[in-house]
């Protein structure tokens, strides 16, 4: 599982880095075309928007496993081990129910928009909106693996950037 997991993490990171690189290139091209060539790339903003949607949805699960989601953990982290574990499991179950609803409605929404086309790029909006379903499924996988099986959690030591530990 760890070799498969590392391959998955590498694929997600590669996708996100490539997407951000593409956004950087397209954004730079957009500025050059507008201010140097006095023209416009009519498709650039739409392409960057759709790339950003896919990057966020694909990368959300990995961010969850790395503990990079914003959370109100002050009270939970101060609980003893048993109650803290129970609170985490209840929280994970609620998250999974919410993600199941997103999966259901996201799939329906993507399917309903399959005949609509992107204004500038001309492909089916299904390919944009299915990112909701894919992202919810991957995030659910991460939540389940982390909280119920203890797999895929990336524990990192507490760091306080810029010497913030002295301020405490």
N, C-alpha and C positions, 0 to 999 in steps of 0.2 A: 504493500500500500504506500509506503513512503516514497518509493521510486516513481510510482504512478502519480502520487500527490505532487512531488517536485516537478514532474513534467507538466502537470496541470497548472501549477503556479507559474512556471516559466512561460507557458503559452499565454496565460492571462496577462502577465507582465509585458510580454512581447507585443501582444495586441494593443494594450494601453499605451505603451511607449510609441509604437508605430502610429497609432491614431493621433496622439498628441503631436508627433512629428509632422504628420500630414496636415493637421490644423495649423501648425506653425508655418509650413511651406505655403499653404493656400492663403493664409492671412497675409503673409509677406507678398505673395503674388498680387493679392487684391490691392494692397497699398501701392505697389509699383505700378500696376496697370492704371489705377485711378490718378495718381499724381505725376507719373512719368509719361505714360502714354495717353493721358487724358481720355481714358476709356473705362470700361467697367467689366468685371467678370460677373455676369448675371447669376451664375450658379454657385459662387464661392460661399456666400453666407449660408445658403441652404445646406451645402455639403458640410461645412463646419458644424452647423447645428446638429445634423444627423450623426456625424461622427462623435460629437460630444455626448449625445444620448447613449450611443452604444458603448462608449468608453465608461461612462458612469455605471451603466447597468451591468456590464461585464465585470468591472472592477469592484463593485460594492461588496460582494462576498469576501473577496480577499481582504478588503479593508476591515470587514467585521472580524475575520480571523486574526487580524493583527491588532485588534483593539483600538482601531482608529475611528470608530463611530462615537458620536457624542452621546453621553449617557449621564443620567443622574444617579451615580453610584455611591454617593456619600454615605447614606444610611445603610445600604446593603453591604458595602465593604467593611463596615464596623461591626457587623453581626458575627457571632461565632460560626465556625465552619459549617455545622449542620443546617441551621436556618439560612445561612448565606447560599448554600447549595440548593436548598428547597426554593428560595426566592429566584435563583437563576433558572431553575427548571420550569417554574411557573411562568417566568418572563419569556423563556424560550418557547414554551407551548403557545402563549398568546401571540408571540411574533409569528410562529408557524401558521396559526389560524389566519392572521392578517395576510401573510404571504400567500396562503391558499386562495383567499378572496382575490388578491391581486392577480394571481395566476388565472383564475377563472374569468374574471372580468377583463383582464388584459388580453387573453386569448380571444374572447368574444369581440372586443374592440378591434383588435388587429384583423380579425376575419371580416368584420363589417366594413373595414376601410380597404379591403383588397382591390377594389375596383377604382379607388381614387388614386390619382397620380401626383407625385411631387411636382410642384409648379415648374421649377427650373431644371431639375434633373430627369424628370419624366419616368421614373420607375414607380411601382406600386407602393403606396404608403404602408402596406402590410409589412414590408421589410424594415420600416422604421418602427412601427408600433409593436412588432413581435419582440423587440428589445425589452419591452416591459415584462413579457412572459419569461424570456430567457434570463433576465436579471433576477426576477423573483425566484425562479427555480434554483439558480446558482446560490442566491443568498439563503434560501431555505436549506440547501445542502450544507452550506457553511454553518448555519445555526445548529442544525441537527448534529453534524459531526463534532462541533465544538462543545455543545452543552450536554448532549446525551451520551456521546461516545468518547469525549475527551481527545478526539483526533483533530488534526489540522489547526490546533491552537498554536499561535506563535507567541510564546512568552518572551517578553523583552524586559530588561531591568528598567526600573523607574528612572527616567531621566528628567532633569529639570534644566531646560535650555537657559543659557545666559546666566548661570549661577543663581537660579531662583530658589535653590534649596537654602541659601543663606537667609532669604527673606522670610522663611517659615520660622 
